[in-house]
Amino acid sequence: MSSIISARVAKELEAAILSGQLKPRERLTEMDLISRFGGSRTVIREALKKLEARGLVRTIPYRGALVADLTVEEVEEIYFVRAAIEKLAARLVSRNIRPDEIQSLKKLAREVEDHLRQKTDQMIKKDSEFHRAIFGTCRNQYLYNMIDFLRIKAHIVGYNAWSAPERIEQSIVEHRQIVQAIEKRDCPRLEKLVVKHLTFSKNSYLAQLKGNKSRQARLPSRREKKIG
């Protein structure tokens, strides 16, 4: 019974993290999680272990569990791999997607566009659904699982990109271009578009991380303040 409850809690906690309700580096105390999601301490610990395995939670000695964030090095490494495997998947999508799946994808793209324009609380979820639908048609479950794992691992990068004023309109345009390339089975163009779509989020997040480090480097230390 506890395993069923922990699976439910893990799913709800994952949704809260992916939607941005729980922010990177936010502490996840057992009592707060019990109050929010229910269950026992054992259930919460099991759920946290599951999410730690998925890269969404980190456990730090003497501090406990935190919502995971990513370093510059981790982002560079993840997106190097994502670009390679999503290009490969794009090649398979161009070859294997069925006409009825293309029509479903076009319908889903319109739904995502509506959510993005209205900035609904479901827009991130619908955007993820759109990308899963694309790569689900590559007909290679191992490749699809790798893409999905890294997308979840790097969720904060994509979430951060939505704060850029131009990102919503840019995403709508890129989604339309991706669907058009799929419909035409234009593999070289689809590969380029997939990588371009990834690059904006990555560069936006890295710029923010590097900007934060630069600001911190300019701040005087406590010792310097005391000496001054």
C-alpha positions, -999 to +999 in steps of 0.1 A: +000+000+000+028+024+009+044+019-025+012+029-042+010+061-021+047+069-026+042+066-064+012+090-062+032+114-041+062+112-064+040+119-094+024+150-077+057+162-064+073+159-098+044+179-114+049+206-088+086+208-096+082+207-134+054+234-133+076+257-113+055+256-082+086+244-063+117+263-073+153+252-078+172+250-045+139+252-025+141+230+006+118+199+007+112+192+044+094+160+053+067+178+074+059+203+047+056+175+021+034+154+044+012+185+049+010+191+012+008+156-003-002+134+026+014+101+036+039+092+062+076+100+066+084+066+049+062+075+020+078+109+015+113+095+017+105+069-009+091+096-032+121+117-028+144+088-036+125+082-068+128+119-078+165+120-069+170+091-093+153+112-120+175+142-113+148+164-099+158+163-063+192+165-045+200+154-010+228+174+006+244+163+039+231+183+069+207+202+047+183+175+035+165+174+002+164+203-022+148+209-057+177+203-080+194+230-100+221+227-126+257+241-129+271+256-161+291+224-167+260+202-163+239+223-187+267+221-213+270+184-210+233+177-210+226+199-240+255+184-259+239+150-256+204+163-262+213+180-294+229+147-307+201+124-298+172+147-307+188+152-342+189+114-345+153+111-333+143+138-358+157+116-386+136+087-375+105+109-370+108+121-406+109+085-418+084+068-395+056+092-386+022+083-400-002+107-417-028+104-389+000+113-364+009+144-383-027+155-382-028+149-344+004+168-340-010+198-359-040+198-336-018+196-305+004+224-318-027+247-321-037+237-285-002+245-272-003+279-291-036+288-273-021+279-239+011+299-246-008+330-258-030+330-228-001+321-205-022+294-187-010+274-158-010+244-182+012+258-208+044+241-197+027+208-194+011+212-229+045+222-244+061+191-229+032+170-243+039+184-278+075+175-277+068+140-263+043+135-291+069+144-317+096+121-304+071+093-296+068+088-334+105+080-338+095+043-331+126+037-309+116+034-272+152+035-259+159+067-278+126+082-267+133+073-230+168+089-232+153+121-246+125+122-220+150+116-191+173+144-202+143+168-208+131+162-173+166+165-159+170+199-176+135+211-168+147+242-150+165+253-182+133+252-202+113+267-173+137+296-170+135+304-208+098+312-205+107+343-185+123+359-216+097+383-231+102+370-267+102+333-259+064+326-262+061+341-297+094+325-308+083+291-296+050+294-315+069+302-347+094+274-341+066+249-333+049+257-366+082+254-385+088+220-369+053+207-378+058+219-414+092+202-417+076+170-403+047+172-427+071+177-457+094+150-443+122+175-447+148+157-425+177+182-427+155+211-419+138+193-390+172+184-375+182+221-376+150+233-361+151+208-332+186+219-323+177+256-327+147+251-303+170+236-277+197+263-281+176+293-270+167+277-237+203+266-230+218+300-239+193+319-219+199+298-188+237+299-191+236+337-195+216+340-163+240+316-144+271+334-156+255+368-149+248+357-113+284+345-108+297+377-122+276+398-098+287+376-069+323+380-078+320+418-077+304+418-042+328+425-014+333+397+011+325+400+048+362+402+055+367+430+030+337+450+044+352+446+079+386+458+068+371+488+050 
